[in-house]
Amino acid sequence: MDQVEIGLWGVPLAILGGAIRVSTPFIFVSLGECLTERSGRINLGLEGTLVFGAMSGYAVAYESGNPFVGVLAAALAGACFGLLHGWICKFKGVNDIAVGIAMMLFGMGLAFFFGKPYIQPQAPDLPAFNLGWWSDIPQLRAALQVNVLFIAGGLLAVAMAWMFRSTRVGLIVRVVGDSTDAARAMGLSPDRVRLLATGAGGALAGIGGAYLSLYYPGSWTEGVSSGQGLMAIALVIFARWNPINCFWAALLFGGAGALGPALQSVGVSEGYYLFFAAPYVLTLGLLILTSSPDRAMQGAPLELSLTK
Amino acid sequence: MSRYDPTEAGAISVEALHMTMRFGDFTALDNVSMTIRAGTFHALLGENGAGKSTLVKCIMGFYHATEGELLVDGRQAVMTDPKMAQTLRLGMVYQHFTLVPSLTAAENLVISRADTPAVIDWRSERRRLDAFMAGMPFSVPLDQPVSRLAAGEKQKLEILKQLYLGNRFLILDEPTSVLTPGEADEVLSHVRALTTASEITVLMITHKFREVSAFADEVSILRRGKYVGGGKVGEMSVEEMSRAMMGEAPVVSDRGRATTVKKPLLELRGVTAKDRTGLHNIEIDDVTLNSGEILGIAGVSGNGQMELMEILTGQRRLTGGEIRVNGASYSATRREARAHQIRYLPEEPLRNACAPRMSVAENLAFRMFDASADGGTIFWKNAGAIARNADDLIAGFNVKTTSPAARIAALSGGNVQRAVLGRELTGAVKALIVSNPCFGLDFAAVSSIRDRLIEARNNGTAILLISEDLDEILELSDRVLVMSEGRVTFETPIETADIAEIGQHMAGHG
């Protein structure tokens, strides 16, 4: 395809395409973290889960030749990490934040250890839909190459919002996240609910990791994640623990992540590294802007150690 | 033994027979027998630690009684766990709400059911809830998150929840402690109507004689774990009840009020701040605290009193206006508080005014450990002075502790309260700002704290008393202000104070 000269229009287009590409892991990790935090626990280990998911997904996809089997394996591995976190946190006097940091380092270390043999080989990629078939402009067609997982993530956000509102499971998660005492009085077991919520959250983070190695950037390296797992936690706070907001916030972060490459593509190379820092600056900026010295955070699950 | 049919409607009776509950060497409940007949409103009176909550926890299956048995609806019931109580249609409304704050009232009701469907069809659930509400004597907004409901509405919702669950025997644990007198009467008269109609049986834990006389059919009184009296409410006088409850008639302290010189000391002018949620404003237009008076601030919990306390202690940022002390601007820093001799007794002092794991002596030294004799600060700690200060205060304020080196968290609530009050009242004190000083204390402790406050007032100290206990305000204050929705809406000198009028202003109908 020949490049058509579209001038500065290239920047928003590249940002749009980049937002869709870059945001997908954010969507999955933040939805996973959203679920875990709504149950009243925080899992800081999702960065490790993400990296391990990237490695295991890539390895299984390579061995089996099917990227979806890889995604499934990543979800399973992520669920194991989540369940381990949830199980450790069950014990009295264990701090979920400290466990999360340990799990993050553990997951990354384990991924690097098992992942060494898979740095060279090429695993099959996940498919994408061409939503830009109607257009002649190659840049637009490129931007509208939408991968399967992005669409799945969008549907998942809607499904999770519906779950919190209209299903027994969703209400139970919210009850446990809001008041351990009320949950106990209802005969629920808060530890069990949090264990399962952390497990499910881990599975989603694992899928986010599989996306990194199987679609974009599309290969397994030790630097495959640039802190998406940690930023997703800030993103959940910004999204006020609402799954739909998580989706839009993930797109925003994705767009910020695509800013650097987009400007580079139109020849702006000044401050290149500065633009690459945009997502991190955005994280800091949003957290400061949405905070307040005078009032408690709105929408925060009340049992969360972060907001207590 | 025939099985109890849980679908049966109508009130049920509960009988406790020779109930004894021991925790190690301590006997919390000693051979208590009482009958709560079906369709009655039964009051359970007793001081803190009299065994009321132990008894109801045994009935609800949270504790397993060491000895004794329980008859529910005439049949023997073995309460193995709280779920058993639910199947027998026994329900309890706790003093601290067990509603989930971020869920709406409707969500709270539906999720509390044992048979909540996996996928909730809100449209049909709403139809059924509306039908249920239509048959109830009172209603609450169903679509609001519970955190936005007023305390009275939450209390009603707790009771509605028990009825929604189909419970026929309700235990209410001090249900009116967070309500205005008007709200309390409203809720209790509705509950009474339900018992009169034989829909439910009610056992209400309380320490308010007024509510017992006005609403209950029968009363049982516990003291130190023993059943010490009871019977039909109409046949017992308040004196008899209080004597049974306390062992002797309460010593009425005369608490003589000396005539004092009243000079303006602390002034709030046009003070505005955000409340806890950040959604509403606290606006105190003009409040002056004089020396030698107790200025009582009444109001229902959550109407800005907590924020006012935080404003005065410097914990909450002002968005406008100013606080002046003796004409000088005041922002409640430690230096200013020391210079103007302003002291604080916040509510729950163990949490808000103590370092719980530090010793009693260290906690008592918070006001003096860094002060030198000439008013400056010292660098090296003076262990001798700290020990002397602790000994003086422990003796002077009758603090019961095993030793000054004991952790303050090991003391009982009344002793912590006296210790902190002692600390705040040492030396010359121009103003004392107090919040709910007697919350959760027994009669003897309450009485000694109130004596100290009056004594300080008689010595010329200005006291700002923020309290949710209207009786306390009326007993101690020289002037009464009422706070409602973040504003001071009413002021009256104590001589012309009328409880009904104050209650209306507390409820926001001025």
Interface residues (C-beta under 8 A of the other chain):
Chain A: R165 S166 T167 R168 V169 L171 I172 R174 V175 D178 S179 D181 A182 A185 M186 G187 S292 P293 D294 R295 A296 Q298 G299 P301 L302
Chain B: P82 K83 Q86 Y94 H96 T98 L99 V100 P101 S102 L103 E107 V110 I111 S112 T116 P117 A118 V119 I120 D121 W122 A273 K274 D275 R276 T277 G278 L279 R316 R317
